[in-house]
Amino acid sequence: MTSAVERARRAAGVPAPWTRTRLRTARGASLAFAALVLLTAFLAAYFPRAVRANEDRAVRRAVAETSPARAVVDVGLIRPDLAPDERAKTFDAGRVAAGYRALLKTVPEPVRVDTGQSSYGVKTSKGLQATDKDLPSPDAVLPRFTAAAQAGLEEHARLASGRWPRAKAGASAEAGRVEVAVTGATAKALGLAVGRSVHVEGGGTAFVVVGIVEPRDPRGAWWSAEPQLRTPTMSATSGRPPQKFWRAGLLLPSGAGAALLDTLGQPEAYWRLAARSEGLTAGVLPRYTAALGSLKGGPDLLRVKKAVEAHAVVSTDLDQVIEVHRGLSRALSPVVKVAAVGAGAVAAVTVAMAAGLSAGRRREEFALLRARGASLTGLGGRLLAESAALAVPAAGLGLLGAWALEPAGPLGSSVLAAGAVALLGCLALPLRALASHRAAGVHQEREDLVAARPGRGRTVAELTVLAVALLVLFASRRGSGGAGAVPVLLALVAALVLVRCYPLPLRWAARGAGRSRGLTGFLFFARAGRAAPSGTLPLFVLLIAVTTAGVGGAVLTDVAGARDRAALVTAGADARVSATGALAALPRDVERGVRKVAGVRDVAPVLIDQTVALPVESGAASTRPLALMAVDPSSYGSFLRAQGLGSAPVPPRAERGGVVDVVASARVAKVFGSGPREVSSLAGRVRVRVTRVAEAPPALGGADFLLMDRAALDRRPTTDLLVAGEPDAKALRKLVDGAEPRPALRLRADARAAYADSPLQAGVTRLFAAAVGAAAGYALLALLLHAQAGAAERTALLVRLRVLGLSRRGTRTLTLLDALPQTVLAAGGGALVGWGAIRLLAPVLDLERLAFASTDGRGPEEVTASLHSGAEVLLLPAAGIAVLAALVSLGQAWWLRRTKMITELRAGDA
């Protein structure tokens, strides 16, 4: 139905609006193009926001999970040079509290203080040596105490027994009696109870325990910045041999700090400002570290000294924590860019293909308009308005969707990304149409791919792309950036080369097919040669997609492999049960229980002695540690095969009483030589001869070792059980917990998870996989668009051939062959380009920081993570593209069999 306005326009001879008319005549195609632009704009706008959100979460978790002792800004004041009266005034509770309030005003932005976990008070900077002989003393060394009058005890603890300690006026001068509280852990470890007095060296001060408390938030900075106040620890003296002793804390009331002046603990006033991780973002990290540096040794340090005292000292490790995070983020940035640039290039070419499909469908329309006098400017303007009516709202909706899904993030990057997609959606159709209709005319010559001759403009453009690719490659090798664009540029150069060379084999093959008797081959080569040069655009999409997927698969595979190898070195096997103590034997029922656990494929009982010394014959009596590993050759060999280490060495069987042939590390073999040597261990003395040199088994973690038959030793206890398989972790833990004495359990799965625990690494891996998946999705869409572009012409041809007698099998074969040339080029070229990109990116991408979650981004010394994957990783995406192309072609052939046109034109064919 037409509206009254339209009828009035027609009556007055006013033409209908171009944009509305064109969009209404092809609603399906218009909506499909708008949906493609919307999806692309959403992904383009969401990706930088997702990257920033991942970095924000990672830095907040890095700060939150840092030990409070490192994450607080510690302001300390020690004045042993002052007279007693002056020191008492300096460490007065009211003055310390006033200093805390003044300090809060000096902290610069963006550093924010968590006042709920911050603390201040007076404490001893040196341990107070206890003198009570009945206190626990593991190596005859009495405990040492840290006494602290820390404000806020009643707010951060609950009373378990007794009462809260109270400070009395003049407590420091009174009979030396100070009331204190201790935590339940301290009371249990040191045998303290309410009413117990603790005496220390250097005066008559007695600390009387009047209450036992329990922390409300034991992991908070108030308790954990000085962990001895919460939990006693076992320390050791620096002498030889070291002697163990307890370190614990005594909690004084906040007003009793002056009582510590009468001790030898060198009291100090302190203020610990806990940093808030909430609201911390990656964008403020440079300002954050600059503010911390100013507090430690800049203008803000002067403000701190003015607020507290001129001799105050500021220290914190929080700036180092943030710098480590920033270094990790910088190292992982090229990995993210590789996937982002690849997926973005595939998406951009796919959008251009969709616009090209629309231009090809309306080719006659544009030719008629040009023949009737339409100018290039007028035609381009109308098409620009038509495209903008679809692309701009769709890109805006995509931007809003990205903002709704991830509210936090850089708005500018998202707007630029969505704007770039909108600009591409607006310009693709006009530029494609203007390029094809520069000259006016209704009839245009057919543009055969084989007959086409590249012009100077194309040559200049190709050389420009080659020069840019070389410059980016040179910059990335020098560490100046651009590594993310290397795979895409290599794929682009390879696609240009393949398009240049593509017509030549087609000419040769067409000549041979023309002389053959078969029809299908001739038709295939004839159709491939008569395709328009613009029909090679899918080759660019597929080649970039295969290259990106190949590099992405190599990164993910190598990261997973490095973590798996590191986990094996850390755990020693899929699971390992070890006795505690030198040459301690595992309980006999443990091995039987382990063999019954679900998922266990094999178990190897071994003896490991780490106390053997390797003599170094250099004129001095120096030694190196040596690990002796004794196994049963048959059970150990079976374990290695089940573990997937079948190439690892197995020691030969030994004859009792003779020289034992052993496997050793290179250093041990060099020291021992080829003759027999005597080795003394806790398991007995034995004469050995090195007959084979090998790397250390995973259970020994890369140490110098001797691997021998267990039967040659005098004592043969089972110290470790090496388990191969996928054992039930819950059942293993239950079995180990029930053993007496309790052995240690190490699981390879736990070690692998620990290496991937960093939120930044996990987020980068997810983003990388998502980008590679998006590139694969756009590649599939490009295949569908390519099939749709020639669907009408292909359908008409196949219908005519079916009428002329072509069989169904011939129809399917010809349909498959139509998709063959570009698919084969993309698969083979993508695999080769991916191989080249991996070799070029290997020195640039730091996979160790992506693989291992640790402070320095490194795993065990024996394991390295580098980009080196082989052909199997590259062939998988290539084969995937070929399979997708085949499925699309078979689907189109199946659809042709369902059309009524074929049914009507088969003329009675059964």
N, C-alpha and C positions, 0 to 999 in steps of 0.2 A: 504494500500500500504506500502511496506517495502522500506526503504532507501538503498542506495548503501552500506553504512557502515554496516548495518545489514546483507545484503546479503553476504558481505565479511566475516563478523564474522561467519556466518553459514558455509560458505565454508571452513573456517579455523578451524572449530570445537570449536570456542570460545563461551562460553555461554553468553546469553544476560544479561545485568545488572539487578540485582535483584530488586533494588528499583524502577527503571523506569517500569520494566515489571509488578511488582505487583500493582503499582498505576494505570497503564493503563488498567489492567484487571478488576478493580473495581473502575471506575471513580466516579460513583455516591456516593458510600460509602465513598471514600476518600474525595471528596468535602464536603460531609455532616460533616465528622469529622473535617475537617479543618475549616468549618464555625462555628462549636460548639466551637472549641478552640479559634477562633478569637473573637467570642462574649464574651466568658468567660474572655479572656485576656483583652478585652476592658473594661468590667465592673470592673474587678479587678484593672486595672490601673486607671480607671476614678474615682473610689470611693474615694481614699485618696485625689485626686486632688479636687474633689467636696467638700469634708469635709474642706480642707484647704481654698478653695476659699470662702466657706460660712463663715468661721471664719475671713478671711481677710475683706470681705465685712462688716461683723458685727462690727469688731473693728474700721474700718474706719467710719462707720455710728455712732458708739458710741462716737467717738471723735468729729465728725462733728456736732452731735446734742446736745452735751454737751453745757451748757450755756457758752458763751465766758468768763464770769467772773471766771469760774472754769477751763477753758481749756487753758488760757494764762499763761505764765511764767511771774510773776509780780516781777519786781525789783524796790524797793522803797528806797528813801533816805530822811530822815527827820533830820535836824540839828538845833534844836532850841538853842543849846548851843553856836553857833558861833556868832561872832560879826556881826553887820549889813553889814559891807563891805565884810566880808568873805562869808556871806550867799548870798549876791548879786552875788559874783563871782561863788559860787557853783551852783546857779540856773540860771546862764547865759544861754541864748538860744544856743549859739555856743558850750558851754561846754556840755550841755545836748545832743545836736546832736552828738558831738564827742563820748560821752559815748555810744550812741546807736550804732554807727558804730563799736566801740570796742566790744560791747556785742555780736554782730552778729558773731564775730570770736571765742567767747568762748563757744558757744553752742556745746556740744559734739554730735557725731553721736550715734544712728540713729535719734535723735531729729532734725527736720528740721523746720525752721522758715518761715512763710508766711509773707514776707516783705510787701505785699500789704495790709494786715490787722493789722499789728503791729502798735503800737503807742507809743509816748513818749512826754514828756513835763513837765509842772509844774502845780499842782492843789492844791486846798485846801483839807486837810485831814479831816477837821471838817466843818460842815455846817455853812454857813454865814446866820445869822438871819436877815431877812429883817425888815426894820423900816417903810416902806410906808404903812400907814393905809388903803389905798384904794385897796391893793392887796387882792385877795380872801383868806379868813380865815374861814374854815368850822366851827370850834369850838372856834372862837376868837383867834386862834393861827396863826401868820403870817408865810408865807413860809420861807423855808431855802434853800439856794442855794449852789451848788457845782460849783465853778469857775475853769476852766481848760484852760490853754494855750497849746493846743494839736496841734502838728505839723501835717500838711497835711489836714487842713480843706477844702481848695478849691478843693483838689483832691477827697475828699470823700463826698462832698455835692454840691448841686446846689442852686443858689441864687433865692429865690422866690420873694423877694422884698427888697428894700434898696440897700446897698452895703456891700462889705466885710469889716470887721473891720481891722483897721491899728494900728500898734504900733508906738508910737513916742518916740524919744530919750528922756530919762529922764522922762518917763511917771510916774514913781513911785514918783518922786519929784514934778511933776507938780500939779496943783490944784486938784489932786485926781480924775481926769476924765479918765475913761478907756472905750474904745470902745469894745462892745461885739456883738455877734450874738446869736440868739436863734432859736430853731427848730419851725416849724409850730405848732406841738403839744403843746410845752411849751407856745407859744404865745397865742394859743386858750384857754388853761386851766387857765392861769394867767392873761389874758387880756392885754398882752404886745403888743406894736406896735412900729414901727420904730420911733425913737426920744424919746422914753420913758426912763427915768432914774430910776434905782433901787438903793436904798441906803441900807446899811447894818450897823449893830452895830460894834462898835470898831474903829471908825475913820471916816474921811471925804471922803472915797473913794466912788465915784458914778460910777455905771456901766451903760453906755448909749447904748441902743439897736440901732444899725445902720443897721442891716440886719436880715432878717428872711430866714432861709435856710431849705432845705429838704434833708434828707440823700439819697445818691445814693444806698447804700446797708445797709438798716437799721438792718438787721440780722447779718451783719459782725462784727468781733471782734473790729474793730476800733470804732464803735458806741456802741456795746452791752457790751463790757468789763466794761464800766461805764454807765449803762443803763439810769441813770438820765440825762446824757447829751443829750439823744435822746428823752426820753419820761418822763414827770413828773409823779411821783407816790404819792399816798396818804399814809402817815405814821401816826403813833399815838404815843403820849407821853407815858411814863412809869408810870404816875400817876394814881390815882384812883378817878374818872373814867378816862379812857384814852381819850385824846383829839386829834382829827384828824387835820392834817396840810399837806400842799403840800411840796414836795421835787422836785427841778428842777435844771437844769444846765444852766450855762452861758459859752459861747464859746469865749475865748479871742484869739487874734492873737498869733502866736507861739512866737513872740519876746516880748510879754508883761508879761511873767511869773514873772518878778521882781516886777511888780505892786502888786502882791499878798502878798508881804512881809509886806505891810502896813496894812494888815487885821488881824483879830483874827482867821483866818481859818487854822493856822498852816500849811503853804504850804510845799509841798514835791515834789521832782523830782521823776519821775516815768518812767519806761520803760516796756511796755507790749509786750512780744514776743508771737505772735499767732502761735500755732503749726499747721503744715500742716498735714492733714489726707491723702492726696493723696500719694500713694506709701507705706503706712503703712501696714505691714503684721503681721499675728499672730506669725510668727517665730522670729521676732525681739522684741517681747514684753518684755521678761526678760531683754534684754540689754536696752530697752527703759526706763523701770522703774528704772533700775540701773543708767542710765544717769540722769534722773530727780532727783533721790535721791542724786547724786553727786552735782547737781546744788543747791539743797536745803541745804545740809550740808556735802559736801565732798570736794574732791580736786578741782572740777570745781567751787565751791563757792569762793575759794581763787582767782581763775582767774577772776571771776566776780568782786570781791572787788578790785583787781588790775586794772581792766579796768575802773571801775566807781569811787569807793571811799571805804575806809575801813569800813565805817558804813553802807554800802548797805545791804539790807535784801531781800532774794529771797523767794517767796512763790508761790505755785501752787497746785491745786487739781487734775491735770491731772493724776498724778500717782495713785490716789485713784480711778479715773474713770477706768483706765486700769486694776487695781487689781480687781475691781468688775467684769469687763468683763472676766478676766482670771478665777475668781472663778466660774462664770456661765459656762464657757467653760469646766472647770474640772468637774463640777456637771453633765453636759449633756453628757460628754464623754462615760460613761458606757451605756447610752441609745443607742448611735450610735453603740457601739461595739456589743451590743446584736443582732441587726439586721444584722450588717456586718458579724459577725462570723457565724450566722445562714445561711444567703444567701450564704456565701463562702463555708460552708460545703456541702450544697445541691448541689451547682454547681460542687464541686470537685467530689462528689460521682456520679453525672450524667455523667461527663466526663469519669470516670472510668467505668461506665456502658456501655457507647458507645464503649470504647475499648474492654470491655468484650464481647459485641455483635459481634464485628469483630473477636475476638479470637474464639468464639463459631462457627461462620460461617465457619472458616477455620480450624476446628479441625482435619478433615481428612487429610488436607494438612500437618499440622505440625506432625501428627502421622506418616505419610508416610516418611517425611524427617528424623524423628528420627529413624524410622525402617531401613532406608537406610544408617545410620551412621552419621547423622548430630549431632554434639555436642551441648550441651546446650549453650556453649559460642558462637559458630558460629551462631546458630539459634537466640539467643538473640541479637547478634550484628547486624544481618541483619534486624531483626524487629525494633531495635532501630534506625537504619539508615532510615528505611522506615517511622517510626513514626516521626522522626525528620524532614524529608523532608516536612511533612505536618504541624507539630506543631510549629516549630520555625518560619517559615515565617508568619504563621497565627497569632502567638502571637506578632510578630513584627508589623504587620499591626494593630492589636488591640491596641498596645501601641501608635503607631502613631496617630490612630483615637482618643484616649483619650487625647493626647497632643494637637491635632488640635481643639478638642471641648473645652478643658479647658487649655489654654496655661500656666496659672499660677498654681503653685503648686509644691509639693515636687517631684522632678524627681526620687530620690532614691527609695522612697516607691513605685512609679508606676512601675519602672523597676523591683524591687523585686517581686511585685505582678504578673506582666506579665511573669517574668522569672519562678515563681513558677507554673503558669499555663502551660507554655511551657514544664517544666520538667515533670509535671504530664502527659501531652499529649504524651511525648516521652517514659515514663517508663510504662505507664498503659498496653499497648499491650504486650511488651516483658515480663513483670512480670506475667501477666495473663497466657500467653502461657507457660512460663517456669514452673509455678506452676502446670499446668495441664499435662505437658509432661516431668516430671522429669525422668520417666522410659520409655525406648524405647519400642514400640510395636504398631502394626497396630490396634489390637482389644483391647479395654479397657472395663473394667467392668462398668456397669451402676452405677452411683452414686445416689442411691435413698435417698431422704431426710429422710425418716422414718428409713431406715436401717443404716444411717451414724452414726458413733460414733466419737465424738470429741476427738482429740489427745491432748497430753501434750502441744504442742506448742500453740494450740488454747486456752487452759485453761490459760496458762501463759499470753498470750496476753490479754485475757479478764480480768484477775485479775489486770494486769497493767493499763488497761483503768479505771477500778473501783478505783484503788488507786489514779490515776491522778485526777479523778473526785472528790474524797473526798478531796484531797489537794486543788484543785481550789475552791471548795465550802467553805472550811475552811478559805482560804485566802480572799475570797470575803466577808464573814461574818465579818472578822476582819478589812475590809476596806483596804486591801493590794492589791486590783486589782483582775482581773480575772472574774469580774461579767459578762462580755460579753460572756464568754465561758460556763457559767453555763447551759443555756437551751440546747445547743448542746451536752454537755457532759452527761447531764441527759437523753437526747433522745438516745444517743449512748449506754449508759448503759442499758436503757430500751429495745432497739432493740436487744442487745446481750442476755438479759434475755428472751425475747420473742422467739428469734431463738432457744435458748436452750430448751424452753418449748414447742415450736410449734409442734414437732413430736408426742408428747404424746397424745394430743387430736385427732390428725389425725389417730393414730392407733386405738383408741377407736371408733371413728366415722366410720372408714373403716370397722371394724368388724360388727357394726350394719347395715351399708348399704349393706354389702354382704349378709345378711340374709333377706333383704327386697325384695319386688317384683319389685320396680321401677328400671329403668336402669340409669337414669340421676344421682341420688345421688351416686350410686356405681362408675360410671365413674368419677365423680367429685373427690371423695376421693381417688380413685386409681391414677388418674393423679396428684393430689396434693402430694401424698406420693411418687410418682416416679420422682418428679422434682429434679433437681440437687441442692445440698446445695448452690451453688453460685447463684441460682435463687432467693434467699432471699435478694439480694442486694437492690432491689427496696424498701424493707421494711425500710431500713435505710434512704433512700431519703425521703420517705413519712412521716416517723415518725419525722425526723428533720424538714421537711417543716411544718407539722401540729403544732409542738411545737413552731417553730419560728413565724408562723402566729398567733397562739393563744396568745403568749406573746405580739407580736406586736399589735394585735387587742386590748388586754387589756390595753396596754400603751396608744394607741390613744383614746380609749373609755374613760378611766379614766381622761385623760387630757381634752378631750372635755366636759365631765361631770362636772369637777371642774370649768372650765371656765364658763359653763352655770350657775352653782349655784352661782358663784361669781358675774356674771353679774346680776343675779336676786337680790342678796343682794344689789348690788351697785345701780341698777335702782329702785328696789322696785316692779317692775311689768314688763310686756313686754313693756309698755310705761307708763310714769308717768308725769302728768301735775300738777305743784305746783305753788300756789300763792306766791309772795315774800312779806315777812313781817310776824310778829307774828299774827297768827289767821286772816290773810287777806283772804278775800273771792275771789274766782275766778269769773270772769264775767259770767253772766248767759248763754250767748250764746255760751260760750266755750264748755260746756258739750254737748249741742245739736250738735255742730259742730263735736266734737270728735266722737260721736255715728254714724255720717254719713260717717266717713272716711272709705275707703275700707280696709278690712282685720280685722276690729275690731269685736271681738266676744262678748265681754261684757265690761261694764264700771261700776266701783263702786265708787260713790262719798263718800269721807270720810272727817272727821275732825281730824287733827293732831295738838296737842298743845305740844310743847317741853319745855314750861316754868314751868311745874309743878315740885315741889320739893318733893323728897322722904325723910321723916324724918328718921334719924337713932337714935334709942333709946339706947344710950350708956352712958347716963349721961351728954352728951354735946349736944349743939344745932347745930350739924352738919347735913348737908343734902346732898342728891345725886340727880342728874338730873333724871327726870322721864318723859316718853313720854305718853301722853294720846291720845288714838286713838278711836274715836267714829264713828260707822258705822251703816248703816241700815242692820239688820241681814239677811234679805232675799236677798238684792242686793249683799251684801258682800259674802254670801254663794254661790250665782250663779257665782260671779267673781272667787272665789277660785276653783270651779269645772272647769271653763273654763281655768284657769291658770294651771291646773294640780296639785293643792294643796288641793284636796278634804279632806285630813285628818287633815288639819289645823283647829283650833278651831274657832267657831262662837259664839259670845256672845248671851246670852239669851235675850229675849225681856224684857224691863223694864216697870214697872208700875209707872206712873207719881206720884211723891210725896212720894214714898216709898223708901226702901233701894234697890239699884240697884245691881244685881248680875253681876260680872265682871270676865274676864279672866286676869290673871296677870303672870308676870315672877316669878321665884322662890324666888328671893330676895325680891320683893315686897310682896309676900304672907307671907314670914317669918316676915317682919316688921309689916304688917297689921294684921296678925293673922286670926282667924276665925270669929271675930265679926265685926260689921259695923264700918267703919271709914269715916271721912269727908275729901273730897278732894276739894281743891280750885284751880280753873284754870281761864284763861281768858274767858272761856265759861260759867262759873258760878260755884256755889257750889253744891255738890252732895254727898250723903252718899252712900258708896259702901260696898260690901261684896265679898271677893274673894271666888269663888266657883270652880275654875279650874286653874291649873298651866300648862303653856305651854311655848314653845320657842317663841321668838319674831317674829312677822310677818316680811317678807322681807322688807316691806315698812319702818320699824323702825330700820333696820340695827343692830339688836342685843342689843338694849338698854333695860333698865328696863322699863316696860310698864304696862299700864292698857288698856284693850280692852273692850268697853262697847257699849250699845245701844245708838245711837245718840239722840233718842227721850227724854232721861232723862235730857238733858242739857237745860239751858235757852237760850243760843245762839248756833245756829246750822249752821254756815257758812260752805260751801264746800271749804276746803283749798287744797285738792288734788283730782285728778281723777286717779284711778288705772285702767289701760287698759289691757285686756287680748286679745291675738290674734297676728296677724302679720300685724300691721297697716302700711299703706303707710307713710313712714317717710317724704317724700317730702310734702305730703298733711298736715301732722301734723305740720311740721315746718311753713308752710305757714299760717295755722290757728293760731298758737301761735304768730307768728310775727305780725299778724294783730289785736291781742287783745290789749286792753288798760285798765289797765296797763298790760304790757307784762309779762306773767307767764314763769316759767322755765319748760323746757322739757328735760326729761331723757329717753333714749331708751336703752332697754336691748341689742339690736344688737350693738349699739355703745360701750357699756361697754364690751361686749364680744370681739369685735375687738380690743379694747384698751389693753386687757390682752394678746392678741396674736400679739402685734405690734413689738416685738423685732425681728430683722432680724436673730439673732442667733437661737432663739427658732423656728421661722418659717422655717428656713433652716434645722434644725435638724428634725423637723416633716416631711418635704418633703423627706429628705434622708431616714428616718426610713420607711416611707410608700413605697418608691421606692425599698428599700432592701427587704421588706416583699413581694412586688409584684414580684420582681425578683425570690425570693425563690419559690413562687407559680408557676411561669412560668417554672422553672426548674423541679418542681414536675410534672407538666403536661408532660414535655418532657420525664421525667423518665418513666411515665406511657406508653407513646407511644413507647419508646425503649423496655420496658418490653413486650408490646404486639407484637412488631416486632421480638423480640428474639425468640419467639415460634410460630411465624406466620406460617412458613412452616409446622412444625409438626402438629400444630393445624388444619391447612387447610386440610392436608391429612387425619387426623382422622375424621373430620367432613364430608368430602366428602364420605369417606367409610361408615360412619354411615347413611348418607342421602341415599346412595345406598341401605343400608340394611333396610331402612324404617323409620329412625328417622324423625320426623316431623320438620317443620320449628320452631315451638314453642320450641321443645326440643333442637334444634340447638341454638336458642337464649338463652335458659335457661342455657345450658352447657357453652356457651361463657361467660355469666355473672358470673356463679359460678366459672369459672377459675380465675377471678380477685377478687373473694370475700375474700379468706383467708387473704392475705396480706393487702388488703384495710381495712378490719374490724380491723385487728391488729393495723394498722397504725392510723386509726381514733380513736379507743378506747384508745390505748396506748398514742397517741399524746395528746388527751384531758387530760388524767391523768397526763402525764408528764408536760404539760403546766400548769395545776393546781398547781403541786408541784413547778415548776419554779417560778410561780407568788408569791407563799408564801415565797420562799427563797429569791427572788429578792426585795420583798417589802421594807425591811429595807435598801436596798443598793441603789436603784434608787431614786433619788430626783426628783419626778415628779412636785413638786411645782415650781421649777425653770424652768421646761419645760412648765408649764401651765400658769404662771403669768409673764407678762412682767413688772417688776418693779426693782428698784435698789437692793432690798434685796431678790427678787424672791419669794415674799409672797403675797397672796391675802388678802381678808378681814379676820378678826379674826375668823369669824363664818365658814369659808370654808377652808378645807384642801384638798390637792391632794395627793393621795396615790394609790399604786397598789393593787387593791382589787376586780377586776371584777369577776363576777360569771360565772356560767356554760354556759350561753347563748353565751358569747364571745368565749369560748373554743369549743363549739359544732358547731359553724358556719364553721370554717376551716375544722373540721372533716367531717361534712356533705358535704362540698365542694369537699374534696378528694374523698369521696364515689361517688358523682355525676359525677365527672370527670372520675373515673374509669368505671362507668356504661356506660357513653357516649362513651368512647373508645371501650369498649367491644361491644356495640350495633353497633358502626360504623364498627367494624371488621366483625360482623355477616352480616351486610348489604352488605359489600363488597364481602363476600363469595357468597351471592346469585347472585351477578353480574358476577361471574367468569364463563367462558365457560366450565371449568372442571366439575362443578356441573351439568350444562345443559346437557353435553354429557353423564354423568354417571347416570343420573336419570332414564334412560331406560324407557322412555315413561310416567313417572309420570306426571300427569296433574297439 
